[in-house]
Amino acid sequence: MPSWGSVDSPVNSGMSTYYIKEAYHDTKVPNLVTAVLADYRAFDTMFETCVVFIAMLGIFTLLKKDDEQDAAIQVNTVTNDQDNDSLIIRVAARFMTPFIQLFGLYVIAHGHHSPGGGFQGGVILGASLILLAMGNNMNYVKQFLSIPRMILLSTIGVLIFAAWGLVPLLFNKPFLDYSSWAVFMPFTDAVMARSHSMLAVEIGVGLTVMCGMYGIYMSLVSDGGMDKGL
């Protein structure tokens, strides 16, 4: 093993140098961080996405209450959301949310060329949902993003990433070798297929992170109830 901090270690003399010099030629992605996380190190990033998904499921499972517990809590707790209701906050939250979500989508789509990507964009989208729940209440957000839908969207996000990596196996290529997708992308060579594929997996990451962040936060602050205001 090389000594600590050695400039001659394989990491410093080989791997990082190759990424810096060849990433754009290999992937046509000017953002080196995105090229490393979504392509060269995609296997690790896929399981990081799975960690977010598993954490959300674990918290849902641990904090879930049955009907009798819910009834007891409602009897002993003041749950009138209208006590702290504010028209200004509700209107402001609903007005800002679409613009925040549009920026979150921009961050995901432009992660190749500027700081961003699935994790960053997913956090922004999740934060917009938290803002909406804080300005209104959790039941308002649950009208279009219930717990089953959160789990479904998170699962779809992970499956997009995994499925995109499984396709190369059909062509006797390594798992997550995006260059194989050139067969399904007209007017695209193997290099550009890697670039386009990174956008696809970033969308999957964004879905999982969005639902994971919102689900974990709301489940914790409501003690698993997911039915009160903040």
NURODO-168128 format. One record per residue (C-alpha): residue number from 1; x, y, z. Coordinates in nm, 2 decimals, padded with zeros to 4 digits, always signed. Layout:
BEGIN
+------+--------+--------+--------+
: vopa :     px :     py :     pz :
+------+--------+--------+--------+
:  NUM :      X :      Y :      Z :
...
+------+--------+--------+--------+
This chain:
BEGIN
+------+--------+--------+--------+
: vopa :     px :     py :     pz :
+------+--------+--------+--------+
:    1 : +00.00 : +00.00 : +00.00 :
:    2 : +00.13 : +00.35 : -00.07 :
:    3 : +00.21 : +00.58 : +00.22 :
:    4 : -00.06 : +00.82 : +00.33 :
:    5 : -00.09 : +01.12 : +00.10 :
:    6 : +00.17 : +00.98 : -00.15 :
:    7 : +00.15 : +01.16 : -00.48 :
:    8 : +00.28 : +00.84 : -00.65 :
:    9 : -00.02 : +00.63 : -00.53 :
:   10 : -00.23 : +00.47 : -00.81 :
:   11 : -00.53 : +00.69 : -00.73 :
:   12 : -00.33 : +01.01 : -00.78 :
:   13 : -00.11 : +00.90 : -01.07 :
:   14 : -00.35 : +00.69 : -01.27 :
:   15 : -00.72 : +00.70 : -01.21 :
:   16 : -00.78 : +01.07 : -01.13 :
:   17 : -00.55 : +01.18 : -01.41 :
:   18 : -00.74 : +00.96 : -01.66 :
:   19 : -01.07 : +01.11 : -01.55 :
:   20 : -00.95 : +01.46 : -01.59 :
:   21 : -00.79 : +01.41 : -01.93 :
:   22 : -01.03 : +01.16 : -02.10 :
:   23 : -01.38 : +01.21 : -01.94 :
:   24 : -01.50 : +01.45 : -02.21 :
:   25 : -01.36 : +01.23 : -02.49 :
:   26 : -01.53 : +00.92 : -02.35 :
:   27 : -01.86 : +01.07 : -02.26 :
:   28 : -01.89 : +01.42 : -02.43 :
:   29 : -02.00 : +01.55 : -02.08 :
:   30 : -01.81 : +01.87 : -01.98 :
:   31 : -01.91 : +01.83 : -01.61 :
:   32 : -01.64 : +01.59 : -01.48 :
:   33 : -01.83 : +01.52 : -01.15 :
:   34 : -02.14 : +01.40 : -01.35 :
:   35 : -01.92 : +01.18 : -01.57 :
:   36 : -01.76 : +01.02 : -01.27 :
:   37 : -02.08 : +00.97 : -01.06 :
:   38 : -02.32 : +00.87 : -01.34 :
:   39 : -02.09 : +00.68 : -01.57 :
:   40 : -01.75 : +00.57 : -01.44 :
:   41 : -01.88 : +00.51 : -01.09 :
:   42 : -02.24 : +00.44 : -01.18 :
:   43 : -02.25 : +00.11 : -00.99 :
:   44 : -02.18 : +00.29 : -00.66 :
:   45 : -02.42 : +00.57 : -00.74 :
:   46 : -02.70 : +00.32 : -00.81 :
:   47 : -02.66 : +00.17 : -00.47 :
:   48 : -02.65 : +00.51 : -00.31 :
:   49 : -02.99 : +00.57 : -00.47 :
:   50 : -03.10 : +00.24 : -00.32 :
:   51 : -02.99 : +00.35 : +00.02 :
:   52 : -03.23 : +00.65 : +00.00 :
:   53 : -03.51 : +00.42 : -00.10 :
:   54 : -03.44 : +00.17 : +00.17 :
:   55 : -03.41 : +00.45 : +00.43 :
:   56 : -03.76 : +00.58 : +00.34 :
:   57 : -03.91 : +00.23 : +00.35 :
:   58 : -03.75 : +00.17 : +00.69 :
:   59 : -03.87 : +00.49 : +00.84 :
:   60 : -04.22 : +00.43 : +00.71 :
:   61 : -04.22 : +00.08 : +00.86 :
:   62 : -04.08 : +00.18 : +01.20 :
:   63 : -04.31 : +00.48 : +01.25 :
:   64 : -04.63 : +00.34 : +01.10 :
:   65 : -04.92 : +00.34 : +01.34 :
:   66 : -05.23 : +00.12 : +01.33 :
:   67 : -05.58 : +00.26 : +01.34 :
:   68 : -05.62 : +00.23 : +01.72 :
:   69 : -05.30 : +00.42 : +01.78 :
:   70 : -05.41 : +00.69 : +01.54 :
:   71 : -05.74 : +00.73 : +01.72 :
:   72 : -05.57 : +00.75 : +02.06 :
:   73 : -05.34 : +01.02 : +01.93 :
:   74 : -05.62 : +01.22 : +01.78 :
:   75 : -05.81 : +01.21 : +02.11 :
:   76 : -05.51 : +01.34 : +02.32 :
:   77 : -05.36 : +01.58 : +02.07 :
:   78 : -05.49 : +01.91 : +01.93 :
:   79 : -05.49 : +01.86 : +01.55 :
:   80 : -05.68 : +02.16 : +01.44 :
:   81 : -05.46 : +02.29 : +01.15 :
:   82 : -05.67 : +02.60 : +01.11 :
:   83 : -05.54 : +02.75 : +01.44 :
:   84 : -05.21 : +02.85 : +01.26 :
:   85 : -05.36 : +02.89 : +00.92 :
:   86 : -05.24 : +03.19 : +00.72 :
:   87 : -05.38 : +03.29 : +00.38 :
:   88 : -05.06 : +03.47 : +00.29 :
:   89 : -04.84 : +03.17 : +00.36 :
:   90 : -05.07 : +02.93 : +00.18 :
:   91 : -05.09 : +03.15 : -00.13 :
:   92 : -04.72 : +03.23 : -00.13 :
:   93 : -04.63 : +02.86 : -00.10 :
:   94 : -04.85 : +02.76 : -00.38 :
:   95 : -04.72 : +03.04 : -00.60 :
:   96 : -04.35 : +02.96 : -00.54 :
:   97 : -04.37 : +02.58 : -00.57 :
:   98 : -04.41 : +02.56 : -00.95 :
:   99 : -04.10 : +02.78 : -01.00 :
:  100 : -03.90 : +02.58 : -00.75 :
:  101 : -04.00 : +02.26 : -00.92 :
:  102 : -03.91 : +02.40 : -01.26 :
:  103 : -03.57 : +02.49 : -01.14 :
:  104 : -03.53 : +02.14 : -00.99 :
:  105 : -03.60 : +01.99 : -01.33 :
:  106 : -03.35 : +02.23 : -01.48 :
:  107 : -03.08 : +02.12 : -01.24 :
:  108 : -03.15 : +01.75 : -01.33 :
:  109 : -03.15 : +01.81 : -01.70 :
:  110 : -02.84 : +02.04 : -01.71 :
:  111 : -02.63 : +01.83 : -01.47 :
:  112 : -02.41 : +01.74 : -01.76 :
:  113 : -02.30 : +02.10 : -01.83 :
:  114 : -02.34 : +02.27 : -01.49 :
:  115 : -02.34 : +02.18 : -01.12 :
:  116 : -02.64 : +01.96 : -01.06 :
:  117 : -02.78 : +01.62 : -01.14 :
:  118 : -03.03 : +01.38 : -00.99 :
:  119 : -02.94 : +01.41 : -00.63 :
:  120 : -02.94 : +01.79 : -00.63 :
:  121 : -03.25 : +01.83 : -00.84 :
:  122 : -03.43 : +01.57 : -00.64 :
:  123 : -03.35 : +01.76 : -00.32 :
:  124 : -03.49 : +02.08 : -00.47 :
:  125 : -03.81 : +01.90 : -00.58 :
:  126 : -03.85 : +01.74 : -00.24 :
:  127 : -03.80 : +02.08 : -00.07 :
:  128 : -04.08 : +02.22 : -00.28 :
:  129 : -04.31 : +01.96 : -00.16 :
:  130 : -04.21 : +02.03 : +00.20 :
:  131 : -04.28 : +02.40 : +00.15 :
:  132 : -04.62 : +02.31 : +00.01 :
:  133 : -04.70 : +02.10 : +00.31 :
:  134 : -04.57 : +02.36 : +00.55 :
:  135 : -04.79 : +02.63 : +00.39 :
:  136 : -05.10 : +02.41 : +00.38 :
:  137 : -05.09 : +02.07 : +00.55 :
:  138 : -04.98 : +01.72 : +00.47 :
:  139 : -05.33 : +01.61 : +00.36 :
:  140 : -05.31 : +01.87 : +00.09 :
:  141 : -04.99 : +01.72 : -00.06 :
:  142 : -05.13 : +01.37 : -00.01 :
:  143 : -05.40 : +01.44 : -00.26 :
:  144 : -05.15 : +01.40 : -00.54 :
:  145 : -04.86 : +01.23 : -00.36 :
:  146 : -04.98 : +00.97 : -00.12 :
:  147 : -04.75 : +00.73 : +00.06 :
:  148 : -04.82 : +00.45 : -00.19 :
:  149 : -04.74 : +00.69 : -00.48 :
:  150 : -04.42 : +00.79 : -00.31 :
:  151 : -04.31 : +00.43 : -00.27 :
:  152 : -04.42 : +00.36 : -00.64 :
:  153 : -04.22 : +00.66 : -00.78 :
:  154 : -03.92 : +00.58 : -00.57 :
:  155 : -03.93 : +00.22 : -00.69 :
:  156 : -03.96 : +00.34 : -01.05 :
:  157 : -03.66 : +00.57 : -01.00 :
:  158 : -03.44 : +00.28 : -00.88 :
:  159 : -03.57 : +00.05 : -01.16 :
:  160 : -03.49 : +00.31 : -01.43 :
:  161 : -03.13 : +00.31 : -01.31 :
:  162 : -03.10 : -00.07 : -01.28 :
:  163 : -03.28 : -00.14 : -01.60 :
:  164 : -03.07 : +00.10 : -01.80 :
:  165 : -02.77 : -00.09 : -01.68 :
:  166 : -02.91 : -00.44 : -01.75 :
:  167 : -02.97 : -00.37 : -02.12 :
:  168 : -02.59 : -00.38 : -02.20 :
:  169 : -02.59 : -00.74 : -02.07 :
:  170 : -02.80 : -00.84 : -02.37 :
:  171 : -02.51 : -00.74 : -02.59 :
:  172 : -02.24 : -00.92 : -02.38 :
:  173 : -02.13 : -00.58 : -02.24 :
:  174 : -02.06 : -00.50 : -01.88 :
:  175 : -02.34 : -00.39 : -01.65 :
:  176 : -02.40 : -00.02 : -01.69 :
:  177 : -02.20 : +00.01 : -02.00 :
:  178 : -02.41 : +00.28 : -02.16 :
:  179 : -02.24 : +00.27 : -02.50 :
:  180 : -02.46 : -00.03 : -02.58 :
:  181 : -02.76 : +00.20 : -02.60 :
:  182 : -02.64 : +00.34 : -02.93 :
:  183 : -02.83 : +00.05 : -03.09 :
:  184 : -03.16 : +00.20 : -02.97 :
:  185 : -03.07 : +00.57 : -03.03 :
:  186 : -03.07 : +00.66 : -03.40 :
:  187 : -02.80 : +00.90 : -03.52 :
:  188 : -02.61 : +00.84 : -03.20 :
:  189 : -02.26 : +00.68 : -03.16 :
:  190 : -02.14 : +00.49 : -02.86 :
:  191 : -01.99 : +00.81 : -02.70 :
:  192 : -02.31 : +01.01 : -02.72 :
:  193 : -02.51 : +00.71 : -02.60 :
:  194 : -02.32 : +00.74 : -02.28 :
:  195 : -02.40 : +01.11 : -02.25 :
:  196 : -02.78 : +01.06 : -02.32 :
:  197 : -02.79 : +00.76 : -02.08 :
:  198 : -02.65 : +00.97 : -01.80 :
:  199 : -02.96 : +01.20 : -01.83 :
:  200 : -03.19 : +00.90 : -01.81 :
:  201 : -03.04 : +00.76 : -01.49 :
:  202 : -03.03 : +01.11 : -01.34 :
:  203 : -03.40 : +01.13 : -01.39 :
:  204 : -03.44 : +00.80 : -01.20 :
:  205 : -03.22 : +00.93 : -00.92 :
:  206 : -03.42 : +01.25 : -00.91 :
:  207 : -03.75 : +01.06 : -00.86 :
:  208 : -03.61 : +00.85 : -00.58 :
:  209 : -03.44 : +01.14 : -00.40 :
:  210 : -03.75 : +01.36 : -00.43 :
:  211 : -03.98 : +01.11 : -00.28 :
:  212 : -03.72 : +00.99 : -00.03 :
:  213 : -03.65 : +01.33 : +00.11 :
:  214 : -04.01 : +01.44 : +00.13 :
:  215 : -04.13 : +01.10 : +00.28 :
:  216 : -03.85 : +01.08 : +00.54 :
:  217 : -03.89 : +01.44 : +00.65 :
:  218 : -04.26 : +01.43 : +00.68 :
:  219 : -04.27 : +01.10 : +00.84 :
:  220 : -04.03 : +01.21 : +01.11 :
:  221 : -04.19 : +01.55 : +01.19 :
:  222 : -04.54 : +01.39 : +01.21 :
:  223 : -04.42 : +01.09 : +01.41 :
:  224 : -04.54 : +00.86 : +01.13 :
:  225 : -04.89 : +01.02 : +01.11 :
:  226 : -04.84 : +01.21 : +00.78 :
:  227 : -05.18 : +01.38 : +00.84 :
:  228 : -05.11 : +01.71 : +01.03 :
:  229 : -04.99 : +02.05 : +00.95 :
:  230 : -04.64 : +02.18 : +01.05 :
+------+--------+--------+--------+
